[in-house]
Amino acid sequence: MQANATDFTEEVLDESRRAVKKLGKQVFRLEKDMESNVRENPVHWFLGALGVGLVFTMLMRRNHD
């Protein structure tokens, strides 16, 4: 029984490691894609960030009053 539990635990750990590794690769790809997108369209990203900042400021002011 203990051997079965150990085997199951090892399988779960191996599968978890594979999932984390796969997720890390996806995050790396997303980061590179976003970086190249920002480099290709800096004005759009700047205006988008500015808009998000303005909306956030308006919401904070609204909640503060």
VMD Tcl script that draws the C-alpha trace (Angstrom):
set ca {
  {0.00 0.00 0.00}
  {2.80 2.42 0.90}
  {4.58 1.60 -2.36}
  {1.44 2.46 -4.32}
  {1.13 5.77 -2.48}
  {4.79 6.55 -3.16}
  {4.42 5.71 -6.85}
  {1.29 7.85 -7.09}
  {3.06 10.75 -5.35}
  {6.01 10.49 -7.73}
  {3.65 10.48 -10.74}
  {1.85 13.56 -9.45}
  {5.15 15.34 -8.80}
  {6.45 14.48 -12.27}
  {3.26 15.68 -13.89}
  {3.36 18.89 -11.85}
  {6.95 19.53 -12.90}
  {6.03 19.04 -16.55}
  {3.08 21.40 -16.20}
  {5.23 24.07 -14.53}
  {7.89 23.72 -17.23}
  {5.26 24.02 -19.97}
  {3.74 27.07 -18.27}
  {7.17 28.67 -17.98}
  {7.73 28.25 -21.72}
  {4.33 29.80 -22.46}
  {5.07 32.76 -20.20}
  {8.45 33.25 -21.87}
  {6.80 33.23 -25.32}
  {4.13 35.67 -24.17}
  {6.79 37.98 -22.77}
  {8.75 37.96 -26.03}
  {5.61 38.50 -28.12}
  {4.53 41.40 -25.94}
  {8.01 42.92 -26.04}
  {8.08 42.86 -29.83}
  {4.53 44.21 -30.00}
  {5.45 47.14 -27.75}
  {8.53 47.84 -29.86}
  {6.43 47.82 -33.05}
  {3.59 49.97 -31.63}
  {4.97 52.12 -28.80}
  {2.44 54.93 -29.24}
  {-0.52 52.57 -28.98}
  {0.85 50.99 -25.82}
  {1.63 54.39 -24.30}
  {-1.87 55.69 -25.01}
  {-3.40 52.49 -23.67}
  {-1.39 52.73 -20.45}
  {-2.34 56.39 -20.14}
  {-6.02 55.52 -20.59}
  {-5.86 52.76 -18.00}
  {-4.15 55.16 -15.59}
  {-6.84 57.80 -16.11}
  {-9.65 55.31 -15.55}
  {-7.93 54.00 -12.43}
  {-7.49 57.57 -11.12}
  {-11.15 58.37 -11.76}
  {-12.24 55.23 -9.92}
  {-9.98 55.99 -6.97}
  {-11.28 59.56 -6.74}
  {-14.86 58.34 -6.94}
  {-14.32 55.86 -4.10}
  {-12.40 58.41 -2.03}
  {-15.23 60.99 -1.97}
}
mol new
graphics top color blue
foreach p $ca { graphics top sphere $p radius 0.5 }
foreach p [lrange $ca 0 end-1] q [lrange $ca 1 end] { graphics top cylinder $p $q radius 0.2 }
display resetview
